[in-house]
Amino acid sequence: MTDTMDPIILNVLYAAAGGGLTLLFMWLGCKMFNRAVSFNISEELGKGNIAVGLMVMGLLIGIGIAVGLTVGLGLN
C-alpha cells in the first residue's frame, strides 16, 4: 500500500496521527495528574497560581517530547 502512496501524503498522515496522539496523551496525562494531586488544576489556574501553571507546562512539555520522540523514531 505504501508503494502506491505519494511519500508527501504519507508523511502528512504520519504527522497528523502523531499530533493527534500527542494531544490525546497530554489530555490524559493532565486528567491523571489532576486526580493524583490534592487540588484542582483548573481552579488554581483560574486564581492565577503561577506555580501550578509552571507545573502543567512542564507536564505538557515532557509528555509532548516523549510521545514526539516515540512517534518520530517509529518512522524509521
PDB file of N, CA, C and O in Angstrom:
ATOM      1  N   MET A   1       0.822  -1.193   0.000  1.00  0.00           N
ATOM      2  CA  MET A   1       0.000   0.000   0.000  1.00  0.00           C
ATOM      3  C   MET A   1       0.866   1.257   0.000  1.00  0.00           C
ATOM      4  O   MET A   1       0.530   2.235  -0.667  1.00  0.00           O
ATOM      5  N   THR A   2       1.968   1.245   0.734  1.00  0.00           N
ATOM      6  CA  THR A   2       2.807   2.437   0.805  1.00  0.00           C
ATOM      7  C   THR A   2       3.580   2.660  -0.490  1.00  0.00           C
ATOM      8  O   THR A   2       4.051   3.771  -0.733  1.00  0.00           O
ATOM      9  N   ASP A   3       3.721   1.637  -1.323  1.00  0.00           N
ATOM     10  CA  ASP A   3       4.419   1.805  -2.589  1.00  0.00           C
ATOM     11  C   ASP A   3       3.616   2.663  -3.550  1.00  0.00           C
ATOM     12  O   ASP A   3       4.190   3.366  -4.382  1.00  0.00           O
ATOM     13  N   THR A   4       2.302   2.613  -3.447  1.00  0.00           N
ATOM     14  CA  THR A   4       1.460   3.374  -4.363  1.00  0.00           C
ATOM     15  C   THR A   4       1.131   4.766  -3.843  1.00  0.00           C
ATOM     16  O   THR A   4       0.682   5.615  -4.613  1.00  0.00           O
ATOM     17  N   MET A   5       1.344   5.020  -2.548  1.00  0.00           N
ATOM     18  CA  MET A   5       1.035   6.340  -1.983  1.00  0.00           C
ATOM     19  C   MET A   5       2.218   7.272  -2.152  1.00  0.00           C
ATOM     20  O   MET A   5       3.375   6.861  -2.052  1.00  0.00           O
ATOM     21  N   ASP A   6       1.913   8.516  -2.406  1.00  0.00           N
ATOM     22  CA  ASP A   6       2.947   9.535  -2.527  1.00  0.00           C
ATOM     23  C   ASP A   6       3.593   9.739  -1.154  1.00  0.00           C
ATOM     24  O   ASP A   6       2.880   9.833  -0.155  1.00  0.00           O
ATOM     25  N   PRO A   7       4.917   9.810  -1.083  1.00  0.00           N
ATOM     26  CA  PRO A   7       5.589   9.977   0.225  1.00  0.00           C
ATOM     27  C   PRO A   7       5.168  11.251   0.957  1.00  0.00           C
ATOM     28  O   PRO A   7       5.148  11.266   2.188  1.00  0.00           O
ATOM     29  N   ILE A   8       4.837  12.303   0.243  1.00  0.00           N
ATOM     30  CA  ILE A   8       4.415  13.542   0.897  1.00  0.00           C
ATOM     31  C   ILE A   8       3.089  13.324   1.624  1.00  0.00           C
ATOM     32  O   ILE A   8       2.922  13.771   2.759  1.00  0.00           O
ATOM     33  N   ILE A   9       2.160  12.650   0.985  1.00  0.00           N
ATOM     34  CA  ILE A   9       0.861  12.374   1.617  1.00  0.00           C
ATOM     35  C   ILE A   9       1.058  11.467   2.824  1.00  0.00           C
ATOM     36  O   ILE A   9       0.432  11.662   3.866  1.00  0.00           O
ATOM     37  N   LEU A  10       1.922  10.484   2.680  1.00  0.00           N
ATOM     38  CA  LEU A  10       2.190   9.564   3.782  1.00  0.00           C
ATOM     39  C   LEU A  10       2.802  10.298   4.975  1.00  0.00           C
ATOM     40  O   LEU A  10       2.435  10.025   6.118  1.00  0.00           O
ATOM     41  N   ASN A  11       3.725  11.221   4.725  1.00  0.00           N
ATOM     42  CA  ASN A  11       4.333  11.994   5.808  1.00  0.00           C
ATOM     43  C   ASN A  11       3.312  12.901   6.482  1.00  0.00           C
ATOM     44  O   ASN A  11       3.352  13.071   7.700  1.00  0.00           O
ATOM     45  N   VAL A  12       2.402  13.484   5.715  1.00  0.00           N
ATOM     46  CA  VAL A  12       1.353  14.323   6.303  1.00  0.00           C
ATOM     47  C   VAL A  12       0.448  13.475   7.190  1.00  0.00           C
ATOM     48  O   VAL A  12       0.048  13.909   8.270  1.00  0.00           O
ATOM     49  N   LEU A  13       0.126  12.266   6.733  1.00  0.00           N
ATOM     50  CA  LEU A  13      -0.698  11.372   7.556  1.00  0.00           C
ATOM     51  C   LEU A  13       0.024  10.973   8.838  1.00  0.00           C
ATOM     52  O   LEU A  13      -0.590  10.929   9.904  1.00  0.00           O
ATOM     53  N   TYR A  14       1.322  10.682   8.746  1.00  0.00           N
ATOM     54  CA  TYR A  14       2.104  10.352   9.944  1.00  0.00           C
ATOM     55  C   TYR A  14       2.139  11.535  10.911  1.00  0.00           C
ATOM     56  O   TYR A  14       1.987  11.357  12.119  1.00  0.00           O
ATOM     57  N   ALA A  15       2.340  12.741  10.380  1.00  0.00           N
ATOM     58  CA  ALA A  15       2.397  13.928  11.230  1.00  0.00           C
ATOM     59  C   ALA A  15       1.052  14.182  11.903  1.00  0.00           C
ATOM     60  O   ALA A  15       1.008  14.533  13.082  1.00  0.00           O
ATOM     61  N   ALA A  16      -0.044  14.009  11.169  1.00  0.00           N
ATOM     62  CA  ALA A  16      -1.374  14.216  11.742  1.00  0.00           C
ATOM     63  C   ALA A  16      -1.666  13.176  12.829  1.00  0.00           C
ATOM     64  O   ALA A  16      -2.207  13.507  13.884  1.00  0.00           O
ATOM     65  N   ALA A  17      -1.305  11.928  12.564  1.00  0.00           N
ATOM     66  CA  ALA A  17      -1.529  10.884  13.564  1.00  0.00           C
ATOM     67  C   ALA A  17      -0.664  11.128  14.795  1.00  0.00           C
ATOM     68  O   ALA A  17      -1.126  10.941  15.921  1.00  0.00           O
ATOM     69  N   GLY A  18       0.574  11.539  14.598  1.00  0.00           N
ATOM     70  CA  GLY A  18       1.452  11.835  15.728  1.00  0.00           C
ATOM     71  C   GLY A  18       0.952  13.015  16.543  1.00  0.00           C
ATOM     72  O   GLY A  18       1.001  12.982  17.773  1.00  0.00           O
ATOM     73  N   GLY A  19       0.468  14.062  15.872  1.00  0.00           N
ATOM     74  CA  GLY A  19      -0.096  15.211  16.577  1.00  0.00           C
ATOM     75  C   GLY A  19      -1.333  14.841  17.365  1.00  0.00           C
ATOM     76  O   GLY A  19      -1.517  15.289  18.496  1.00  0.00           O
ATOM     77  N   GLY A  20      -2.180  14.024  16.765  1.00  0.00           N
ATOM     78  CA  GLY A  20      -3.380  13.581  17.479  1.00  0.00           C
ATOM     79  C   GLY A  20      -3.052  12.742  18.698  1.00  0.00           C
ATOM     80  O   GLY A  20      -3.655  12.912  19.758  1.00  0.00           O
ATOM     81  N   LEU A  21      -2.098  11.841  18.549  1.00  0.00           N
ATOM     82  CA  LEU A  21      -1.674  11.026  19.693  1.00  0.00           C
ATOM     83  C   LEU A  21      -1.056  11.881  20.789  1.00  0.00           C
ATOM     84  O   LEU A  21      -1.287  11.639  21.974  1.00  0.00           O
ATOM     85  N   THR A  22      -0.277  12.872  20.401  1.00  0.00           N
ATOM     86  CA  THR A  22       0.340  13.750  21.387  1.00  0.00           C
ATOM     87  C   THR A  22      -0.713  14.508  22.174  1.00  0.00           C
ATOM     88  O   THR A  22      -0.631  14.594  23.399  1.00  0.00           O
ATOM     89  N   LEU A  23      -1.700  15.058  21.482  1.00  0.00           N
ATOM     90  CA  LEU A  23      -2.777  15.785  22.173  1.00  0.00           C
ATOM     91  C   LEU A  23      -3.572  14.856  23.085  1.00  0.00           C
ATOM     92  O   LEU A  23      -3.945  15.242  24.193  1.00  0.00           O
ATOM     93  N   LEU A  24      -3.833  13.636  22.624  1.00  0.00           N
ATOM     94  CA  LEU A  24      -4.567  12.677  23.441  1.00  0.00           C
ATOM     95  C   LEU A  24      -3.799  12.341  24.721  1.00  0.00           C
ATOM     96  O   LEU A  24      -4.379  12.321  25.806  1.00  0.00           O
ATOM     97  N   PHE A  25      -2.501  12.080  24.596  1.00  0.00           N
ATOM     98  CA  PHE A  25      -1.711  11.739  25.771  1.00  0.00           C
ATOM     99  C   PHE A  25      -1.524  12.924  26.705  1.00  0.00           C
ATOM    100  O   PHE A  25      -1.441  12.743  27.920  1.00  0.00           O
ATOM    101  N   MET A  26      -1.455  14.144  26.155  1.00  0.00           N
ATOM    102  CA  MET A  26      -1.372  15.324  27.017  1.00  0.00           C
ATOM    103  C   MET A  26      -2.653  15.489  27.825  1.00  0.00           C
ATOM    104  O   MET A  26      -2.605  15.775  29.022  1.00  0.00           O
ATOM    105  N   TRP A  27      -3.791  15.311  27.178  1.00  0.00           N
ATOM    106  CA  TRP A  27      -5.076  15.418  27.867  1.00  0.00           C
ATOM    107  C   TRP A  27      -5.173  14.330  28.949  1.00  0.00           C
ATOM    108  O   TRP A  27      -5.565  14.604  30.083  1.00  0.00           O
ATOM    109  N   LEU A  28      -4.815  13.114  28.585  1.00  0.00           N
ATOM    110  CA  LEU A  28      -4.879  12.005  29.533  1.00  0.00           C
ATOM    111  C   LEU A  28      -3.919  12.218  30.702  1.00  0.00           C
ATOM    112  O   LEU A  28      -4.264  11.926  31.847  1.00  0.00           O
ATOM    113  N   GLY A  29      -2.723  12.722  30.421  1.00  0.00           N
ATOM    114  CA  GLY A  29      -1.751  12.988  31.486  1.00  0.00           C
ATOM    115  C   GLY A  29      -2.247  14.047  32.455  1.00  0.00           C
ATOM    116  O   GLY A  29      -2.065  13.912  33.665  1.00  0.00           O
ATOM    117  N   CYS A  30      -2.877  15.109  31.935  1.00  0.00           N
ATOM    118  CA  CYS A  30      -3.420  16.147  32.822  1.00  0.00           C
ATOM    119  C   CYS A  30      -4.559  15.601  33.679  1.00  0.00           C
ATOM    120  O   CYS A  30      -4.657  15.928  34.862  1.00  0.00           O
ATOM    121  N   LYS A  31      -5.417  14.775  33.093  1.00  0.00           N
ATOM    122  CA  LYS A  31      -6.524  14.195  33.864  1.00  0.00           C
ATOM    123  C   LYS A  31      -5.999  13.283  34.977  1.00  0.00           C
ATOM    124  O   LYS A  31      -6.478  13.337  36.110  1.00  0.00           O
ATOM    125  N   MET A  32      -5.023  12.459  34.648  1.00  0.00           N
ATOM    126  CA  MET A  32      -4.475  11.551  35.652  1.00  0.00           C
ATOM    127  C   MET A  32      -3.741  12.328  36.742  1.00  0.00           C
ATOM    128  O   MET A  32      -3.853  11.991  37.921  1.00  0.00           O
ATOM    129  N   PHE A  33      -2.991  13.366  36.359  1.00  0.00           N
ATOM    130  CA  PHE A  33      -2.255  14.151  37.344  1.00  0.00           C
ATOM    131  C   PHE A  33      -3.212  14.942  38.225  1.00  0.00           C
ATOM    132  O   PHE A  33      -2.950  15.128  39.413  1.00  0.00           O
ATOM    133  N   ASN A  34      -4.323  15.411  37.650  1.00  0.00           N
ATOM    134  CA  ASN A  34      -5.313  16.154  38.430  1.00  0.00           C
ATOM    135  C   ASN A  34      -5.927  15.275  39.520  1.00  0.00           C
ATOM    136  O   ASN A  34      -6.280  15.767  40.592  1.00  0.00           O
ATOM    137  N   ARG A  35      -6.053  13.996  39.248  1.00  0.00           N
ATOM    138  CA  ARG A  35      -6.592  13.080  40.264  1.00  0.00           C
ATOM    139  C   ARG A  35      -5.553  12.733  41.331  1.00  0.00           C
ATOM    140  O   ARG A  35      -5.903  12.367  42.453  1.00  0.00           O
ATOM    141  N   ALA A  36      -4.268  12.852  40.969  1.00  0.00           N
ATOM    142  CA  ALA A  36      -3.212  12.468  41.904  1.00  0.00           C
ATOM    143  C   ALA A  36      -2.889  13.565  42.917  1.00  0.00           C
ATOM    144  O   ALA A  36      -2.418  13.265  44.014  1.00  0.00           O
ATOM    145  N   VAL A  37      -3.131  14.815  42.575  1.00  0.00           N
ATOM    146  CA  VAL A  37      -2.793  15.917  43.478  1.00  0.00           C
ATOM    147  C   VAL A  37      -4.010  16.293  44.317  1.00  0.00           C
ATOM    148  O   VAL A  37      -5.138  15.911  44.004  1.00  0.00           O
ATOM    149  N   SER A  38      -3.763  17.047  45.388  1.00  0.00           N
ATOM    150  CA  SER A  38      -4.844  17.373  46.326  1.00  0.00           C
ATOM    151  C   SER A  38      -5.563  18.672  45.990  1.00  0.00           C
ATOM    152  O   SER A  38      -6.324  19.182  46.812  1.00  0.00           O
ATOM    153  N   PHE A  39      -5.341  19.211  44.813  1.00  0.00           N
ATOM    154  CA  PHE A  39      -6.010  20.446  44.407  1.00  0.00           C
ATOM    155  C   PHE A  39      -6.496  20.296  42.973  1.00  0.00           C
ATOM    156  O   PHE A  39      -6.061  19.405  42.244  1.00  0.00           O
ATOM    157  N   ASN A  40      -7.410  21.188  42.581  1.00  0.00           N
ATOM    158  CA  ASN A  40      -7.944  21.173  41.224  1.00  0.00           C
ATOM    159  C   ASN A  40      -7.102  22.108  40.363  1.00  0.00           C
ATOM    160  O   ASN A  40      -6.994  23.297  40.661  1.00  0.00           O
ATOM    161  N   ILE A  41      -6.518  21.587  39.320  1.00  0.00           N
ATOM    162  CA  ILE A  41      -5.628  22.366  38.471  1.00  0.00           C
ATOM    163  C   ILE A  41      -6.379  23.526  37.823  1.00  0.00           C
ATOM    164  O   ILE A  41      -5.856  24.639  37.774  1.00  0.00           O
ATOM    165  N   SER A  42      -7.581  23.294  37.330  1.00  0.00           N
ATOM    166  CA  SER A  42      -8.345  24.345  36.649  1.00  0.00           C
ATOM    167  C   SER A  42      -8.660  25.508  37.586  1.00  0.00           C
ATOM    168  O   SER A  42      -8.536  26.670  37.199  1.00  0.00           O
ATOM    169  N   GLU A  43      -9.064  25.201  38.803  1.00  0.00           N
ATOM    170  CA  GLU A  43      -9.382  26.264  39.763  1.00  0.00           C
ATOM    171  C   GLU A  43      -8.139  27.071  40.120  1.00  0.00           C
ATOM    172  O   GLU A  43      -8.194  28.298  40.204  1.00  0.00           O
ATOM    173  N   GLU A  44      -7.025  26.388  40.327  1.00  0.00           N
ATOM    174  CA  GLU A  44      -5.792  27.079  40.694  1.00  0.00           C
ATOM    175  C   GLU A  44      -5.274  27.953  39.549  1.00  0.00           C
ATOM    176  O   GLU A  44      -4.755  29.044  39.784  1.00  0.00           O
ATOM    177  N   LEU A  45      -5.414  27.477  38.322  1.00  0.00           N
ATOM    178  CA  LEU A  45      -5.015  28.304  37.185  1.00  0.00           C
ATOM    179  C   LEU A  45      -5.927  29.517  37.051  1.00  0.00           C
ATOM    180  O   LEU A  45      -5.475  30.603  36.686  1.00  0.00           O
ATOM    181  N   GLY A  46      -7.198  29.332  37.345  1.00  0.00           N
ATOM    182  CA  GLY A  46      -8.141  30.448  37.323  1.00  0.00           C
ATOM    183  C   GLY A  46      -7.811  31.514  38.359  1.00  0.00           C
ATOM    184  O   GLY A  46      -8.058  32.699  38.138  1.00  0.00           O
ATOM    185  N   LYS A  47      -7.253  31.090  39.487  1.00  0.00           N
ATOM    186  CA  LYS A  47      -6.858  32.034  40.539  1.00  0.00           C
ATOM    187  C   LYS A  47      -5.541  32.737  40.209  1.00  0.00           C
ATOM    188  O   LYS A  47      -5.162  33.689  40.892  1.00  0.00           O
ATOM    189  N   GLY A  48      -4.843  32.279  39.170  1.00  0.00           N
ATOM    190  CA  GLY A  48      -3.578  32.889  38.790  1.00  0.00           C
ATOM    191  C   GLY A  48      -2.378  32.298  39.488  1.00  0.00           C
ATOM    192  O   GLY A  48      -1.353  32.968  39.619  1.00  0.00           O
ATOM    193  N   ASN A  49      -2.475  31.066  39.938  1.00  0.00           N
ATOM    194  CA  ASN A  49      -1.371  30.401  40.626  1.00  0.00           C
ATOM    195  C   ASN A  49      -0.270  30.058  39.617  1.00  0.00           C
ATOM    196  O   ASN A  49      -0.427  29.149  38.801  1.00  0.00           O
ATOM    197  N   ILE A  50       0.826  30.784  39.681  1.00  0.00           N
ATOM    198  CA  ILE A  50       1.913  30.615  38.717  1.00  0.00           C
ATOM    199  C   ILE A  50       2.604  29.266  38.890  1.00  0.00           C
ATOM    200  O   ILE A  50       3.031  28.664  37.904  1.00  0.00           O
ATOM    201  N   ALA A  51       2.721  28.785  40.115  1.00  0.00           N
ATOM    202  CA  ALA A  51       3.389  27.505  40.359  1.00  0.00           C
ATOM    203  C   ALA A  51       2.650  26.357  39.670  1.00  0.00           C
ATOM    204  O   ALA A  51       3.279  25.463  39.105  1.00  0.00           O
ATOM    205  N   VAL A  52       1.329  26.382  39.716  1.00  0.00           N
ATOM    206  CA  VAL A  52       0.547  25.335  39.053  1.00  0.00           C
ATOM    207  C   VAL A  52       0.695  25.467  37.542  1.00  0.00           C
ATOM    208  O   VAL A  52       0.767  24.463  36.833  1.00  0.00           O
ATOM    209  N   GLY A  53       0.738  26.690  37.053  1.00  0.00           N
ATOM    210  CA  GLY A  53       0.938  26.895  35.620  1.00  0.00           C
ATOM    211  C   GLY A  53       2.270  26.352  35.142  1.00  0.00           C
ATOM    212  O   GLY A  53       2.350  25.735  34.080  1.00  0.00           O
ATOM    213  N   LEU A  54       3.316  26.580  35.924  1.00  0.00           N
ATOM    214  CA  LEU A  54       4.632  26.050  35.567  1.00  0.00           C
ATOM    215  C   LEU A  54       4.657  24.524  35.655  1.00  0.00           C
ATOM    216  O   LEU A  54       5.319  23.866  34.853  1.00  0.00           O
ATOM    217  N   MET A  55       3.947  23.970  36.614  1.00  0.00           N
ATOM    218  CA  MET A  55       3.877  22.514  36.748  1.00  0.00           C
ATOM    219  C   MET A  55       3.178  21.906  35.533  1.00  0.00           C
ATOM    220  O   MET A  55       3.649  20.911  34.983  1.00  0.00           O
ATOM    221  N   VAL A  56       2.063  22.495  35.111  1.00  0.00           N
ATOM    222  CA  VAL A  56       1.336  21.993  33.942  1.00  0.00           C
ATOM    223  C   VAL A  56       2.187  22.164  32.686  1.00  0.00           C
ATOM    224  O   VAL A  56       2.198  21.291  31.818  1.00  0.00           O
ATOM    225  N   MET A  57       2.898  23.282  32.591  1.00  0.00           N
ATOM    226  CA  MET A  57       3.774  23.497  31.444  1.00  0.00           C
ATOM    227  C   MET A  57       4.829  22.392  31.359  1.00  0.00           C
ATOM    228  O   MET A  57       5.060  21.841  30.283  1.00  0.00           O
ATOM    229  N   GLY A  58       5.465  22.066  32.472  1.00  0.00           N
ATOM    230  CA  GLY A  58       6.461  21.002  32.485  1.00  0.00           C
ATOM    231  C   GLY A  58       5.871  19.650  32.147  1.00  0.00           C
ATOM    232  O   GLY A  58       6.482  18.852  31.437  1.00  0.00           O
ATOM    233  N   LEU A  59       4.682  19.398  32.661  1.00  0.00           N
ATOM    234  CA  LEU A  59       3.995  18.138  32.368  1.00  0.00           C
ATOM    235  C   LEU A  59       3.712  18.010  30.879  1.00  0.00           C
ATOM    236  O   LEU A  59       3.976  16.964  30.286  1.00  0.00           O
ATOM    237  N   LEU A  60       3.179  19.059  30.273  1.00  0.00           N
ATOM    238  CA  LEU A  60       2.834  19.009  28.856  1.00  0.00           C
ATOM    239  C   LEU A  60       4.075  18.938  27.972  1.00  0.00           C
ATOM    240  O   LEU A  60       4.081  18.226  26.968  1.00  0.00           O
ATOM    241  N   ILE A  61       5.118  19.666  28.334  1.00  0.00           N
ATOM    242  CA  ILE A  61       6.355  19.592  27.552  1.00  0.00           C
ATOM    243  C   ILE A  61       6.951  18.189  27.637  1.00  0.00           C
ATOM    244  O   ILE A  61       7.392  17.641  26.627  1.00  0.00           O
ATOM    245  N   GLY A  62       6.967  17.610  28.828  1.00  0.00           N
ATOM    246  CA  GLY A  62       7.510  16.261  28.986  1.00  0.00           C
ATOM    247  C   GLY A  62       6.744  15.218  28.201  1.00  0.00           C
ATOM    248  O   GLY A  62       7.344  14.374  27.536  1.00  0.00           O
ATOM    249  N   ILE A  63       5.427  15.267  28.270  1.00  0.00           N
ATOM    250  CA  ILE A  63       4.613  14.301  27.522  1.00  0.00           C
ATOM    251  C   ILE A  63       4.784  14.530  26.025  1.00  0.00           C
ATOM    252  O   ILE A  63       4.886  13.575  25.254  1.00  0.00           O
ATOM    253  N   GLY A  64       4.814  15.793  25.615  1.00  0.00           N
ATOM    254  CA  GLY A  64       4.984  16.096  24.193  1.00  0.00           C
ATOM    255  C   GLY A  64       6.305  15.589  23.646  1.00  0.00           C
ATOM    256  O   GLY A  64       6.352  15.037  22.547  1.00  0.00           O
ATOM    257  N   ILE A  65       7.365  15.770  24.394  1.00  0.00           N
ATOM    258  CA  ILE A  65       8.678  15.281  23.948  1.00  0.00           C
ATOM    259  C   ILE A  65       8.687  13.758  23.903  1.00  0.00           C
ATOM    260  O   ILE A  65       9.195  13.167  22.950  1.00  0.00           O
ATOM    261  N   ALA A  66       8.135  13.127  24.918  1.00  0.00           N
ATOM    262  CA  ALA A  66       8.144  11.660  24.971  1.00  0.00           C
ATOM    263  C   ALA A  66       7.357  11.052  23.813  1.00  0.00           C
ATOM    264  O   ALA A  66       7.844  10.146  23.136  1.00  0.00           O
ATOM    265  N   VAL A  67       6.147  11.548  23.589  1.00  0.00           N
ATOM    266  CA  VAL A  67       5.329  10.988  22.502  1.00  0.00           C
ATOM    267  C   VAL A  67       5.912  11.376  21.149  1.00  0.00           C
ATOM    268  O   VAL A  67       5.901  10.575  20.214  1.00  0.00           O
ATOM    269  N   GLY A  68       6.423  12.607  21.039  1.00  0.00           N
ATOM    270  CA  GLY A  68       7.016  13.034  19.776  1.00  0.00           C
ATOM    271  C   GLY A  68       8.220  12.197  19.394  1.00  0.00           C
ATOM    272  O   GLY A  68       8.380  11.834  18.229  1.00  0.00           O
ATOM    273  N   LEU A  69       9.065  11.889  20.360  1.00  0.00           N
ATOM    274  CA  LEU A  69      10.221  11.034  20.080  1.00  0.00           C
ATOM    275  C   LEU A  69       9.793   9.617  19.741  1.00  0.00           C
ATOM    276  O   LEU A  69      10.378   8.978  18.866  1.00  0.00           O
ATOM    277  N   THR A  70       8.785   9.132  20.423  1.00  0.00           N
ATOM    278  CA  THR A  70       8.307   7.776  20.153  1.00  0.00           C
ATOM    279  C   THR A  70       7.754   7.663  18.734  1.00  0.00           C
ATOM    280  O   THR A  70       8.069   6.721  18.006  1.00  0.00           O
ATOM    281  N   VAL A  71       6.929   8.628  18.353  1.00  0.00           N
ATOM    282  CA  VAL A  71       6.357   8.602  17.009  1.00  0.00           C
ATOM    283  C   VAL A  71       7.447   8.850  15.967  1.00  0.00           C
ATOM    284  O   VAL A  71       7.501   8.172  14.941  1.00  0.00           O
ATOM    285  N   GLY A  72       8.313   9.826  16.239  1.00  0.00           N
ATOM    286  CA  GLY A  72       9.364  10.163  15.275  1.00  0.00           C
ATOM    287  C   GLY A  72      10.348   9.031  15.047  1.00  0.00           C
ATOM    288  O   GLY A  72      10.736   8.762  13.910  1.00  0.00           O
ATOM    289  N   LEU A  73      10.747   8.373  16.105  1.00  0.00           N
ATOM    290  CA  LEU A  73      11.691   7.273  15.955  1.00  0.00           C
ATOM    291  C   LEU A  73      11.027   6.020  15.402  1.00  0.00           C
ATOM    292  O   LEU A  73      11.703   5.138  14.873  1.00  0.00           O
ATOM    293  N   GLY A  74       9.712   5.941  15.522  1.00  0.00           N
ATOM    294  CA  GLY A  74       8.987   4.798  14.963  1.00  0.00           C
ATOM    295  C   GLY A  74       8.848   4.860  13.459  1.00  0.00           C
ATOM    296  O   GLY A  74       8.455   3.871  12.840  1.00  0.00           O
ATOM    297  N   LEU A  75       9.164   6.011  12.843  1.00  0.00           N
ATOM    298  CA  LEU A  75       9.036   6.134  11.396  1.00  0.00           C
ATOM    299  C   LEU A  75      10.204   5.501  10.649  1.00  0.00           C
ATOM    300  O   LEU A  75      10.125   5.302   9.437  1.00  0.00           O
ATOM    301  N   ASN A  76      11.262   5.189  11.340  1.00  0.00           N
ATOM    302  CA  ASN A  76      12.434   4.601  10.649  1.00  0.00           C
ATOM    303  C   ASN A  76      12.196   3.194  10.226  1.00  0.00           C
ATOM    304  O   ASN A  76      13.077   2.568   9.638  1.00  0.00           O
TER     305      ASN A  76
END
